Structures are given as C-alpha cells and as structure tokens.
Amino acid sequence: MTLPPFLSGFINQLIPNHCLLCGDTQGQSLICTHCHEQLPHLETFPFLCSCCALPLKSAAPFCGHCLERKPAFSRSCIAFSYEHPLDFLIHQFKYRRQLTSGKLLGEMLTEACRQAERPDFLVPAPIHWRKRWQRGFNQTELLARQLGKSLQLPVVDALHQTRYHESQKGLGRQQRQKNLRQSLAIRAKFTLRINGAHIALVDDVVTTTATARALSELLLKAGAQRVDIWALARTPDN
C-alpha cells in the first residue's frame, strides 16, 4: 500500500533516515550532504574519454583503448569513479544484499542519466542464473527498474548469459571478451524490438569495457541502431 505524501513525511520525521556512510540521522536522505560531496563524481574529473568515460591524465578525445579499437557503443553516462567510498556502497548492495544501498545508488544514477539522450528502452547487463540464485538478484536489473520508473523508460530483459564462469576479476581484457562472447545471447522474443532501437545498456561497474563491448556488439548485430552505456562507476584505470 502506498502512503499519502503527508503521512509518509510525518513517519520520516519520527523515524529519520540515516546516512549510509557516516550514520548521521539529521537529514531525510540516505546520504548526508557532506558524504555526497565526498563521493568521486566523474563530472569533477578534468579529463574523460568521450566514449568510455575513463579518467585521463591530460586532454584527449579518447583513451588509448578506444582510439586503438573503437567500441561498438556510442557514448557512456557513468556517475562515479570506482573509488572509496562509492565502492563500499556498491559492495554492500551487490554482495551483502543491502537493498537500501541499492536504492541510494539507483537514485544517484538516475540523477546522472537525467540529462543524457533518451533511449527507446533500457536493457540490464545479464548474469548467469546460478550467480543470480547465489546472490538473490541481478543488481543491474534492479538498477534498470529504478531508472526506468524514475525516467519513464521501458526496461527490456533482452539479454541472458548461457554459460557460467567464475568471477572475471584479475583477467585481462582479451580473456574477458573471449569468455563473454561465448556466453552471451539475445532472447529470441525480443529480436524484433531490438531492431532499429536506441538502447541504453545498464551496468554497475565498467572495468575493462569488455562486458560493455561484447554486449553492445551483440545488440548491434541483432539490428540495434545505437547502444549507449549507463553505469554507476568506472574504474580509474582499465
């Protein structure tokens, strides 16, 4: 049941939210103003790759990897650099099942993507059913659902992972892409909807861009007109 706004506000005053980083209970938000200012917002970095949003040390239109091999995706809308304390919030959400942290992250990603060019629909990055069963949810799907509700965009679960593999942490770019190409597929019932569409692919953390590249290539081969990447965080060095 949805509470009337006046009752919801009254309850929030009686039982105030606390900041998920410092524990402050003075505000009505899940993060206080001070902690929000301490987050590594990508928009504060002086130089970013115009394609994958990698922080750069000097002014340049593209990072070395995008210059050497242009990704299939067109642009990236990424909210943060994957550094402390943002990494703590993502870890709490992804591995500790702290859905309140996920709600906060979804709110902040929504604000970051609000000015981006609107796609036809959102597609969450998939995880294998075994990993989803172990974790209890697909974090990118939850983020996409919150984005879709806030920005009034459809969410289409068009992708799935057909082969299970262990964590890709520690693997190089080429090995990651090889693993992904062998384990990703498009759900047949969505092929017509993908054709000619502008799609925003939703992910949590963009590391080497291997996942973003493999998924966007798959969607474009299926007939998508354009693919953008919307994500919470970008690792500072890929």
N, C-alpha and C positions, 0 to 999 in steps of 0.2 A: 504494500500500500504506500502511495506517495503522500507525504505530509504536506499540508498547506505551508507556503513560504513563511508566514508569521510564526507558525508553531515550530518549524524546523529551525528558524533563527533563535527562538526562545530556548530550545533544547541545546543549541550550540553555545549559548551564553551560560547555561547551567553546567554543561559538560564540555568545556572548551577543547578544541583540538590541541595537540602538542606538536612541536616541530620534530620531524622525524630524524633530524640530525643532532640538534642540541638539547631537545626536550623542553624548550621554552613553551609555556602554556598561556602566554599573554595575548597571542593573536588568535584569529579564527581560521588560520590556514594550516595546511600540513607541513609547511616550511616557513620559518620566520624570514623577515626581510634581510637580516644580516646573513643568514646561511644561504639564502638565494643569491645574494651578491657574491658569495664566495665560490659558487659553482663555476666550473670552467666553460662559460658560454663561448661557443665558436665565433659568434659575431664580434667578440672582443679581440680576436687574433688579427694581427695586421695583414697577414697574407694567407690566402687559402687557394687550393687548386679549384678552379672554376667548374670542374667536372665532379671530382670525388670528395671535395671539401677537406683534403688533407692539409693541416697547417704547414706552411712553408717558411723557410728562414729568410727568404727575400722575395721581392715582387716578381711574379711569373704567372702566365695564364694557366699553366698546367704543371702538375708534378711530373717527375721523371717517368713514372709508370704509365700515366695517362698519355704522355707525349710519345712514349715508345709504342704503346698499344692502346689506342683509344677504346674505352669501354663501350658496350652496346647501350648502356643507359645514357640519358641526355644530361641530366642535372641531378644534384643532391641537395636535399634540405635536411640538414643534420643539426641538432640543437646544441650538443656539447662535445667537448674533448673528453675522451675516456680517461679521466684522472680523478684523484680524490677531491671532494667527497662524492662525486657523482657515481663513481664505480661502486661505492658502498651501497647506494640506493638500488642500483641495478642488481647487485649480488643478493641483497635482501629479497628483492622481488623474484628473481629468477631461480635462486637455489634455496631460499628459506621460506618461500611461499608467503611472503609478506605482501598481500594484495593491496594494502594501504599504500605501500611504496609504489606499487604498480599504478595505482590511481594518480598519485602525485606525478609520476613520470609521464603518464598519459596526458595529464593537464599541461605539463610544460612542453611536451612535444606538439600538442595542439597549437599552443601559442606560437611556437617556432614555425609551424607549417601554415599558419593562417594567411600569410601574405604570399605563399608560393602559388604558382599557376595551378589552377584546379584541374585535377584529372577527371576522367569519366568514373573511375572507381578505384578502390584500394584493394591490394592483394597482399596478405600477410606471407612472410617467408615461412616455408613449411619446416616441420621437424618430423622425424620418424615416429610412428605410433608407439614404439617401445619407449622412446625418450619422453614422449608426451605422457605415457602411463606412469613412468617413474617420477616425473616432475609434477604431474597432476593437471597440467595445462600447457598450452603453447603460448609463451609470453608475447610473441609478435601478434598472435590473433587477438589477444586481449587489448593490446595497444591499438590495433587496427579498429576494433569495435568501438573503443572510446573515441578515437579520431573520427570515425565515421559518424557517430552520434553527434559529436560536437560540431563538425563541419558539414553535416548533412550530405555525406557521401556514402554510396553503397560499398559494402565490403563483400568481395567475391573470393571464396576459398578455392582458387583455381589450381593451386599447385600442391603436389604431395611428394614425399620422399619415399622412394620404393625400396631402398636398401639401407640397412642400419650400418653405421660406422661410429667408432668411438669419437671422442672429442677431437676437433681439428686443431686444438691449441698445440703450438710447438711445430706444426707442419708448415712447410714453405708454400709460397704462392702457387707454384705449378702442381704440387701434390694435392693441395686443397681443391684446385679446379678440376683435376683429374677425378678425384673422389666424387665431387659434386655432379659432374656431367654424367657419371654412371649411375647416379641415384636419384635424379630428379625427373619429374614428369608432370604433364598438364592433365587435369581431369577432363575426360572427353566431353562431358556435358557442357563445358564452358568454352569450347573452342570457337563457337560462333560469336560469343560475346566478346572474346578477346580480339577477334579480327577487326582491325581498324581503330582500336581503342587507345586512348591515352591513359596509361596505368601508373599509379604510384605504388611501388613495392615497399612494404613496411617491414623494417627490421629493427633489432635492438641495438647491436653494436656492429659497425663496419670496421673490419680489421685490415685484411689484405685486399679487400674488394673482390675476393674470389667468389663468394656467395652472390654478391650483387651482380657481378659479371655473368656468372653461369645462369642465374635466374632471368636476367634481362635478355640474354641471348636466346634462351628458351622461349620467352614470351614474344620476342620479335620474330623468331622463326615461325611461331604459330599465327603471325599476322598482326600483332600489335603495332600501332602506328608510332608509339613513343612510350618509353619507360623512364620514370624518374625514381630516385631512391629517397625515401623518407625514413629517417632513423634517429634514435636517441643520441648515439655517441659515435665518434670517430676516434680511433686510436691515433695518438700524435705521431707515430712513425710506423709506416706499413712496410 
